[in-house]
Amino acid sequence: MCLEYGVYVSRFALPRCTQRPLRHPGLSNPTARSWLWSAGAIPRVSSWITKKTIFSQWRPSSRPGPSPLKYFGWTSNISTTRTCLTVRARSALADSSSYSDQNPTSLQAAVEAGTSLLVVKSRFLDPALEQILGLKFKAPYSATDPLHTTQPHFITRGLAGQKMDPFDSSWNFSPRLWVEPRGAEVLITQDSHPILTVNRPAAESSAIWLGVSNLSDLRDAPYWRGLLFRSLLWSLGYIVVPNIDYSHRMEIEIDDWGTSDKGYLSYWRYLEPSEETLREHLIVPLQKRHAVVAANVITGYVDRKTKRILSPWNQKFTDLYGLHQDYGSTQRGLQDAVAAGVLEIQSHGWTHMQPDLDSPPGPWWTADLAGEASADGWYTEFGDPLRGKESPAIVQLFRLKRSLDYLREDFGQRPLELRPGGGTWSKSQFNNMGIVAAQAGFGLCHAEPDFYYYLDRDLVLDMTGISPHFTTSFDRLDALRAQMSRPHPDGPVMMVFHDRDIALQPDFIDRLFDALPPDYKTVSANQLIGYEHAQVDSESADGWDVLFNYNEPYCQYFRNHGSSWTIWLSDSLRDKLQSAQDLVVSIDGKQLPRVTATDFVRESLEIDLPPGLGSHKWNLSPVR
Ligand SMILES: [Zn+2]
């Protein structure tokens, strides 16, 4: 997606979806293409970046406005459903009265060729769009009447069961769009105003208009999130998503292993936990709960004595406060935890400190620890709050590569997740930390409260807002329930604490889990990244193939772990499957029990794949 007005893009967060239609035994092609069109879909600088377009077309602040991903709640739907075959979108001045710099008539051709269109909160002021949607924009309006379904339909099914039909709109005075049906079917109305309409502009395509008043509702409001998902499903025929209940999952990370400051900073001093402490107070409590957490490790120890960056793991000394530090023991404890399967090694950067420790207001090396040397800004690595500057991209890249190299050397691990030390990052076009981390090969990078990016070789995608994202600590556990209270169906809670919590309160991990809702489980960083980066594809071979590609490094988790997916089916596809002859399912060529019509009564099927990198194939074909 590009950020220039009026330029077509070929990707909308489903970077690797295929455009190929599906073919089934005895089935016609379900619609496998869809476009999304939305008002206000002009992304903000740091929120929507593809490296392919950034240099030629990226216009920082070309228009203030919210990130489409923050809005299209299906960020995660997208990231988790990258498989959802082929949602393409246009970044366009979608709601202008003039589309002179665009070519909406090309949409007409796309629709005729089987591409479906979703239009969200837009006046679609173009005759071609009006025709595709079977609608005409009349006027803006405000009303607080409840929203009602008008007829049974796949898209609105389930609303009544969830007590969302009628849907209360009291106190929602937001401006809305009044549209007049000209061929479209109205599925939801607000008094005389259509709220959701569907049209069939061509035999194999659909055009849906969603009159949501706030785009963020598509992500945050169960009513609208459900309608968007089912609209997509109805348009596409099927959607593949990870079979993980993210609403009861959390990704837990422990920061600051290996930093030097704990030996000399008055306000952040503690004993780096030893091998024994880690065995008893990290490994055992995690094993007891079948939990896996991440250690965000620093491999560059900033040594004030020698004014050099050293390996932390050789540091054995008595610190300024009389504590006997033994970082080698800590390293062994972390290695034991990795071997026990309860810990993943991830990156916290290289040194957790400013790359430039010499210039004013430094040199930091010799500055007074009771004064300048204690200033918080020294202890951030990927931005420079001390000097009010960013960190140059090349400097960031150097440090990220150092981190990757040394973590491999010290732990034999390949980190995929980055949490920048001090939670500071550079945001501009050329120094954007997300882009640099993607270049270095990370798959996820985050810093609470508002930086949470999916990364791959082509895409830096802002997922901020899909789930709660916070730091906890031994003296702040009271806030935990409130911090986790927001629903998060599309991504796990992202929770951070520090090695300090274990140092100052050895039973911290027990206390933390005791304070958590009992139905929460962990998802590991590598597992999450594996699902987000899996490439799901479809092929018409002998029957219907769904291909799952797990490539390194992003999907390394699946080398030794199985994976599970859910395929959601639209009614039309389900009907066809139910009426088809007996079918058999095979996974990687191994036949499973025969599938009968009753297996398609439900709206979804589960696919369990065995461990192993590379390609897995799920195939559905007629019994021979
Ligand atoms: Zn830190």
Residues whose N, C-alpha, C, O or C-beta is under 5 A from the ligand:
A	BS01	ZN	D255 D256 G421 G422
